[in-house]
Amino acid sequence: MADSFQAMAALLLQGLKDAGAGVFMAYRVDQAAVELEKRRREELQHQQQTILAKRRAQRMPEVVRQDRPRILHRIVLCCSWNAGVFWLSILIFWEAVLPALRFITENIFSGSPTHGLVWTWITFFLSAIIYPLWIVPLFLLSKVVNSLWFQDIADAAYRKSHGRPVYARKISLSKMIADLLFSVLMQSLFLIQTEVVKLIPIAGVGQAASFVHLSLLCSLYSFEYKWFNMGWEVQKRVTYVENNWLYFLGFGLPLALLTSLPSSFLISGCVFSILFPLFIIGGNEAKPPAQQLNYPLRLFTIVTVISNKVFNATVGYRNVTASKPSPKPERKEAS
């Protein structure tokens, strides 16, 4: 592919388009599954030659009713938990509890010069109590709950669009766990790298480089569930992102931008958890370009090498494909 400006812009816009499509994909995936089950039921009805076939045909409507709301239901639950419980708790504390207490103390002290000092101590003690005992535990619980829901949403979407995951047929449990741990370590190191590049002492360059890192990481997060279900190892997933970095820059840009807007780390995590299920669906249904760019962006090289050394020194595991780029997948694999 000739990396002309027009072609590069098209890749970036395609990524943005596919990311935005995730908002509308959840219902379409469920609807497509319903139509597929309906066609299967009709075929069974025409082939009712045995008692077993009749029983399958009778059970089919119940299966459709159970499967149909699965993805949308999980997305609604995930958004409700993060927006309605976690985010609401923070908003109530800062926008209702503290203003009410400030109003009460102002009336009690009636403009006394000591009110400022008293209010400072009240805010400090309340924050010291509420955050460790409520906000932080709720945040950690949200991480656990979200990880389960994210995986469930991704698996349901993959089965409805692509069938049974490859890892369930070909990958051993030990290798699956090693792949997961390696991926978590590598992504954690890459997140640190994202913060480090902000320190580049050139105006605007550090922030821009950090934002590119974050956008690619958001894309990797979004597509990783699909690629894992396809049986792709970590290095193959990372290499594919690097070889098509413009597309994945566009895909991850909206999520990176929206999660970067809040000044609070907790609010940023909440925004990510609300939006991320839609990007999982978008990544599952997207068709990234089959032909790589002439100039890959090897941003993951350092963290991959470090992760390999850490794993090799601790658990004796090594991502065997990290020493060389994986073969470029065909279009049908990327879909």
C-alpha positions as CSV (number, residue, x, y, z in Angstrom):
1,M,0.0,0.0,0.0
2,A,1.4,3.3,-1.0
3,D,1.3,5.4,2.2
4,S,0.0,8.6,0.5
5,F,-1.6,11.2,2.6
6,Q,-5.0,10.4,1.1
7,A,-4.7,6.7,1.9
8,M,-3.4,7.4,5.4
9,A,-6.3,9.7,6.1
10,A,-8.7,7.1,4.8
11,L,-7.3,4.5,7.2
12,L,-7.6,6.9,10.1
13,L,-11.2,7.8,9.2
14,Q,-12.1,4.1,8.8
15,G,-10.9,3.4,12.3
16,L,-13.0,6.3,13.6
17,K,-16.0,5.1,11.7
18,D,-15.7,1.5,13.0
19,A,-15.3,2.8,16.6
20,G,-18.5,4.9,16.3
21,A,-20.4,2.0,14.7
22,G,-20.0,0.0,18.0
23,V,-22.8,2.2,19.5
24,F,-25.3,0.7,17.0
25,M,-23.8,-2.8,16.6
26,A,-25.0,-4.3,19.9
27,Y,-28.6,-4.4,18.8
28,R,-27.7,-5.5,15.3
29,V,-25.6,-8.4,16.5
30,D,-28.5,-9.6,18.7
31,Q,-31.0,-9.1,15.9
32,A,-28.8,-11.1,13.5
33,A,-28.6,-13.9,16.0
34,V,-32.4,-14.0,16.3
35,E,-32.8,-14.1,12.5
36,L,-30.2,-16.9,12.3
37,E,-32.0,-19.0,14.9
38,K,-35.3,-18.3,13.2
39,R,-33.9,-19.7,9.9
40,R,-32.6,-22.7,11.7
41,R,-35.9,-23.3,13.3
42,E,-37.7,-23.1,10.0
43,E,-35.3,-25.6,8.4
44,L,-35.9,-28.0,11.3
45,Q,-39.6,-27.6,10.8
46,H,-39.3,-28.7,7.2
47,Q,-37.1,-31.6,8.2
48,Q,-39.4,-33.0,10.9
49,Q,-38.8,-36.6,10.0
50,T,-38.0,-37.9,13.5
51,I,-39.3,-37.2,17.0
52,L,-35.9,-35.7,17.9
53,A,-36.2,-33.1,15.2
54,K,-39.7,-32.2,16.4
55,R,-38.4,-31.7,19.9
56,R,-35.6,-29.5,18.7
57,A,-38.0,-27.4,16.7
58,Q,-40.3,-27.0,19.7
59,R,-37.4,-25.9,21.9
60,M,-36.0,-23.4,19.4
61,P,-38.3,-20.4,20.3
62,E,-37.2,-20.6,23.9
63,V,-33.5,-20.5,22.9
64,V,-34.2,-17.4,20.8
65,R,-36.0,-15.7,23.7
66,Q,-33.1,-16.5,26.1
67,D,-30.3,-15.4,23.8
68,R,-31.8,-12.3,22.3
69,P,-31.3,-9.8,25.2
70,R,-27.9,-11.2,26.3
71,I,-25.5,-8.7,24.9
72,L,-27.7,-5.6,25.3
73,H,-28.7,-6.8,28.8
74,R,-25.0,-7.1,29.9
75,I,-24.2,-3.7,28.4
76,V,-27.1,-2.1,30.2
77,L,-26.0,-3.7,33.5
78,C,-22.4,-2.6,33.0
79,C,-23.4,1.0,32.3
80,S,-25.9,1.1,35.1
81,W,-23.4,-0.2,37.6
82,N,-20.6,2.2,36.6
83,A,-22.9,5.3,36.0
84,G,-25.7,4.6,38.5
85,V,-23.6,3.2,41.4
86,F,-20.0,4.2,41.3
87,W,-20.1,7.5,39.5
88,L,-23.3,8.5,41.4
89,S,-21.6,7.8,44.7
90,I,-18.8,10.2,43.8
91,L,-21.2,12.9,42.6
92,I,-23.4,12.6,45.7
93,F,-20.4,13.1,47.9
94,W,-19.0,16.1,46.1
95,E,-22.2,17.7,44.8
96,A,-24.7,17.0,47.6
97,V,-23.0,16.0,50.9
98,L,-20.2,18.5,50.9
99,P,-22.3,21.5,49.8
100,A,-25.0,20.6,52.4
101,L,-22.4,20.5,55.1
102,R,-20.8,23.7,54.0
103,F,-24.2,25.4,54.1
104,I,-24.8,24.1,57.6
105,T,-21.4,25.2,58.9
106,E,-21.8,28.6,57.3
107,N,-25.0,29.1,59.2
108,I,-23.6,27.9,62.5
109,F,-20.5,30.1,62.4
110,S,-22.3,33.0,60.7
111,G,-19.4,34.5,58.9
112,S,-16.8,33.9,61.6
113,P,-13.2,34.0,60.4
114,T,-12.7,30.5,61.9
115,H,-15.2,29.0,59.4
116,G,-12.5,28.6,56.7
117,L,-10.2,26.6,59.0
118,V,-13.1,24.5,60.3
119,W,-14.3,23.7,56.8
120,T,-10.8,22.8,55.6
121,W,-10.6,20.2,58.4
122,I,-14.1,18.9,57.8
123,T,-13.3,18.3,54.1
124,F,-10.0,16.7,54.9
125,F,-11.5,14.2,57.4
126,L,-14.5,13.4,55.3
127,S,-12.3,12.7,52.3
128,A,-10.0,10.6,54.4
129,I,-12.9,8.5,55.6
130,I,-15.1,8.2,52.5
131,Y,-12.4,7.4,50.0
132,P,-10.6,4.6,51.8
133,L,-13.8,3.0,53.2
134,W,-16.2,3.5,50.3
135,I,-14.9,5.0,47.0
136,V,-11.7,3.0,46.7
137,P,-13.3,-0.4,47.6
138,L,-16.2,0.3,45.3
139,F,-13.7,1.2,42.5
140,L,-11.8,-2.1,43.1
141,L,-15.0,-4.1,43.1
142,S,-16.0,-2.4,39.9
143,K,-12.8,-3.5,38.3
144,V,-13.6,-7.1,39.1
145,V,-17.2,-6.9,38.1
146,N,-16.4,-5.1,34.9
147,S,-13.7,-7.6,33.9
148,L,-16.3,-10.4,34.2
149,W,-19.0,-8.5,32.2
150,F,-16.5,-7.4,29.6
151,Q,-15.5,-11.0,29.0
152,D,-19.1,-12.2,28.9
153,I,-20.1,-9.5,26.4
154,A,-17.1,-10.2,24.2
155,D,-17.7,-14.0,24.2
156,A,-21.4,-13.6,23.5
157,A,-20.7,-11.2,20.6
158,Y,-18.0,-13.5,19.2
159,R,-20.2,-16.6,19.3
160,K,-23.0,-14.8,17.5
161,S,-20.8,-13.4,14.8
162,H,-18.0,-16.0,14.4
163,G,-19.0,-19.2,16.2
164,R,-17.2,-21.1,18.9
165,P,-13.9,-19.4,20.0
166,V,-10.7,-21.1,18.7
167,Y,-9.0,-21.0,22.1
168,A,-11.7,-23.3,23.5
169,R,-10.7,-26.0,21.0
170,K,-6.9,-25.6,20.6
171,I,-5.3,-23.7,23.5
172,S,-4.4,-25.4,26.8
173,L,-5.4,-23.9,30.1
174,S,-1.8,-23.3,31.1
175,K,-0.9,-21.5,27.9
176,M,-4.1,-19.5,28.2
177,I,-3.2,-18.3,31.7
178,A,0.4,-17.5,30.6
179,D,-0.9,-15.5,27.6
180,L,-3.2,-13.6,29.9
181,L,-0.5,-12.8,32.5
182,F,2.0,-11.8,29.7
183,S,-0.6,-9.5,28.2
184,V,-1.4,-7.8,31.5
185,L,2.3,-7.2,32.2
186,M,3.0,-5.9,28.7
187,Q,0.0,-3.6,28.8
188,S,0.9,-2.3,32.2
189,L,4.5,-1.5,31.1
190,F,3.1,0.2,28.0
191,L,0.8,2.3,30.2
192,I,4.0,3.4,32.1
193,Q,5.6,4.1,28.7
194,T,2.6,6.3,27.8
195,E,3.3,8.4,30.9
196,V,7.0,8.6,30.3
197,V,6.8,10.0,26.8
198,K,4.9,13.0,28.3
199,L,8.3,14.1,29.6
200,I,9.7,14.8,26.2
201,P,11.0,18.4,26.6
202,I,9.4,19.7,23.4
203,A,6.2,21.7,23.6
204,G,3.3,19.6,22.5
205,V,5.3,16.7,21.3
206,G,5.2,14.8,24.6
207,Q,1.4,15.2,25.0
208,A,0.9,14.1,21.3
209,A,3.1,11.1,21.6
210,S,1.4,10.1,24.9
211,F,-2.1,10.4,23.2
212,V,-1.0,8.2,20.3
213,H,0.2,5.6,22.8
214,L,-3.1,5.8,24.7
215,S,-5.2,5.5,21.5
216,L,-3.3,2.4,20.3
217,L,-3.6,0.9,23.8
218,C,-7.4,1.5,23.8
219,S,-7.6,-0.2,20.4
220,L,-5.6,-3.2,21.6
221,Y,-7.9,-3.5,24.6
222,S,-11.0,-3.4,22.3
223,F,-9.8,-5.9,19.8
224,E,-8.0,-8.2,22.2
225,Y,-11.1,-10.2,23.2
226,K,-11.8,-11.0,19.6
227,W,-8.2,-11.9,18.7
228,F,-7.9,-14.0,21.9
229,N,-11.0,-15.9,20.9
230,M,-9.5,-16.4,17.4
231,G,-6.4,-18.0,19.0
232,W,-3.9,-15.2,18.3
233,E,-1.0,-15.0,20.7
234,V,0.1,-11.7,22.3
235,Q,2.9,-10.8,19.8
236,K,0.6,-11.5,16.8
237,R,-2.0,-9.1,18.3
238,V,0.6,-6.4,19.0
239,T,2.3,-6.8,15.6
240,Y,-1.0,-6.4,13.8
241,V,-1.7,-3.1,15.7
242,E,1.8,-1.8,14.9
243,N,1.5,-2.7,11.2
244,N,-1.9,-1.0,10.9
245,W,-1.3,1.7,13.4
246,L,-3.2,4.5,11.6
247,Y,-6.4,2.4,11.5
248,F,-6.1,1.6,15.2
249,L,-5.1,5.1,16.1
250,G,-8.4,6.2,14.6
251,F,-10.3,3.4,16.3
252,G,-8.9,4.1,19.8
253,L,-9.0,7.9,19.5
254,P,-12.5,8.5,20.7
255,L,-12.1,6.3,23.8
256,A,-8.7,7.8,24.6
257,L,-10.1,11.3,24.2
258,L,-13.2,10.8,26.4
259,T,-11.2,9.1,29.2
260,S,-8.6,11.8,29.2
261,L,-11.1,14.6,29.8
262,P,-11.9,14.0,33.5
263,S,-9.2,15.3,35.9
264,S,-10.0,12.6,38.4
265,F,-8.4,9.1,37.8
266,L,-11.5,7.5,39.4
267,I,-13.9,9.4,37.1
268,S,-11.8,8.6,34.1
269,G,-11.9,4.9,35.0
270,C,-15.7,5.1,35.3
271,V,-16.0,6.7,31.9
272,F,-13.8,4.0,30.4
273,S,-16.0,1.3,32.0
274,I,-19.2,2.8,30.7
275,L,-18.0,3.2,27.1
276,F,-15.7,0.2,26.7
277,P,-18.4,-2.5,26.1
278,L,-19.5,-0.6,23.0
279,F,-15.9,-0.6,21.7
280,I,-15.7,-4.3,22.4
281,I,-18.7,-4.8,20.1
282,G,-17.2,-2.4,17.5
283,G,-13.9,-4.3,17.5
284,N,-15.7,-7.7,17.2
285,E,-17.6,-6.5,14.1
286,A,-14.9,-4.3,12.5
287,K,-12.9,-5.4,9.5
288,P,-9.4,-3.9,9.8
289,P,-7.4,-3.4,6.6
290,A,-5.7,-6.6,5.4
291,Q,-2.7,-4.9,3.9
292,Q,-0.2,-3.3,6.2
293,L,1.5,0.1,6.1
294,N,4.9,0.4,4.6
295,Y,6.1,2.1,7.8
296,P,4.9,0.2,10.9
297,L,5.0,2.0,14.3
298,R,7.0,-0.2,16.6
299,L,5.9,1.3,19.9
300,F,5.4,-2.0,21.7
301,T,8.9,-3.3,21.1
302,I,10.6,-2.2,24.3
303,V,7.7,-3.4,26.6
304,T,7.5,-6.7,24.8
305,V,11.3,-7.4,25.2
306,I,11.1,-6.4,28.9
307,S,8.0,-8.6,29.4
308,N,9.7,-11.6,27.8
309,K,12.8,-11.1,30.1
310,V,10.6,-10.8,33.2
311,F,8.6,-13.9,32.3
312,N,11.7,-15.9,31.3
313,A,13.4,-15.0,34.6
314,T,10.4,-15.7,36.8
315,V,8.1,-18.4,35.5
316,G,10.2,-19.7,32.6
317,Y,7.6,-18.7,30.1
318,R,8.7,-16.9,26.9
319,N,6.4,-15.5,24.2
320,V,8.1,-17.5,21.4
321,T,6.8,-15.3,18.7
322,A,8.2,-12.1,20.1
323,S,11.6,-12.5,18.4
324,K,10.1,-12.1,14.9
325,P,7.0,-10.5,13.5
326,S,4.1,-12.8,13.0
327,P,2.8,-13.5,9.5
328,K,0.3,-11.0,8.2
329,P,-3.2,-12.3,8.7
330,E,-5.6,-12.6,5.7
331,R,-8.6,-10.5,5.5
332,K,-10.9,-13.2,6.6
333,E,-9.0,-13.6,9.8
334,A,-9.3,-10.0,10.7
335,S,-13.0,-9.8,10.2
